[in-house]
């Protein structure tokens, strides 16, 4: 019985140290999460924005990670080096935390949100893909309603700074 208690105590200490280390690292290095970019068409004019609009198409605006497209030469700025460092830290901490680099990036980005906002972001994480799928496959009669639901969820995600 004494061994079982000491084993639980050691596991609890290990978990506390892991979370403390993750929190410390999250507060030291700033989180730069890539926000989605939306392509919006209004009255025949196209615009791009981080804020969602009705009927917006989410586009891939992933940076080239410091590679010059014309020459292929590496030109890494501070933001790319920081992202690479954060990915390496996430990989190094994975045995302690059990989270992937993407989960680590999201954790760092949402670290300072209130518990209520974190819970809402987590709910939206699962709801948004379903709403995107529904809007993409909705019959014409239901397309407008599906687009409105998707817009509202995207707007809330954006407003909460998820």
C-alpha angles and dihedrals in degrees: 000000000000091000092051091052093047090047091053090046092052091048090050091049090048091050092048092050091048093051092044091051091048091049092049093050091046091054095045100053119046118240116237106185117184109243118212117260118220128208108215128189118200121173090340094309120117122216134171123219145160087227115080123239133191111289092005121168114220109227132199108250096165109155118243090248093242100308117133104230093211100048103018089230118145114249109169119184126200092269093055092046089049092051091049090049091050091050091051091049091050091051091048092050095044094094089054101039103026093220128125123240090257092051089048091052091051091045091053093046093051096038095108097042119109117260089251092053091046090053091048091049090051090051091049090049089066097035100050098064090050092050092047090052092047092050092048095050101033117125114246092260092058098033096095093051092046090050091051092050091048092048093051092050093047091048092051091047089051095044092051089050091233 
